[in-house]
């Protein structure tokens, strides 16, 4: 499969964009990364994702696939030679999907809430909400990993990708708020997992550097303040 | 598959019905357990400690939560009468529309159910925009979203549109009009004529009373 047959439309700071790129790396599929300027979306993006006009989009041949976790499933099914990304057992797959949905529906909004919360009390409440979610994920990690390094077992799987893609932003959140979110006391399993995940060959080249992300977050915060 | 299947649900919930339709389409025998959400059972809290919600499917003692995740599980365990296409690309498209149904259509349905005044007007406007997107991009010229037979996407949208339709009566507002949304309107009619769907709908009058009662409480508390 020639490199240009697989394209990913994305933007480097986006956690969602990391999901398909990690998946493609796991499958050793070569792809072309097309960086989008979200202030001025390309014709290709608008044509490929007319409903949401959002990244990431995977373009395989001439067929666009949208929505990060749906792209991951597509990658897993299409390049079906090992290693698998989703678990093989249907119950484990349902569990992985459940927690991935939890990460997107609860954990990510809690993280965003911390950035936009105004005042000490609101920030504290938002941080507590996130921590409560992370404690649930710690429990899920223990159950899913069964003593192995990843949610997916010996290798990165669907849920590792779903949650791990947020780690860059989680670290930035910790820095900005001077708080430990994944720590050895409350979430020992996840604290270790985070390091192993970020160091994995499929991840390390696509995980944005924390300093770069922090700078980007500051720019976003300024823009938000200016637009009020 | 002789292990026991139980479904914990609630009679007035579109999410319950999604799972019922999937089970019935595949001819899977199951026991239905009606839950009382105002007084949640210890069993429900045990099976779904994170969300404490229905539906929950319990198969051979193991709980699965979240309606569309339950249906993907059912699809994988009982592959006869497939509810998803086999082609990988078509599956990705189907999953896209299932996500759209749950992220966008459901959220706007909720707002048409639970808001009043200006917020309700806004919700109604958004609802029409969502229907327009599905009309334009979702159905194409297929009989059902899944092709010649109904599948997961039809179930996802069908449940939402049924409750939307009942709410239209409660609000006295027509939303899914045939001249505005000809494809969607035709699809919804065909969907409701599918025997499994037709024979497994809640009592419409009961749902109307239920929603009317809720709206009255809502309006009383907002004045």
Interface residues (C-beta under 8 A of the other chain):
Chain A: X50 X51 X60 X63 X65 X66 X67 X70 X71 X73 X74 X77 X78 X90 X91 X93 X94 X97 X98 X101 X102 X136
Chain B: X50 X59 X62 X64 X65 X66 X69 X70 X72 X73 X76 X77 X88 X89 X91 X92 X95 X96 X99 X100 X133 X137
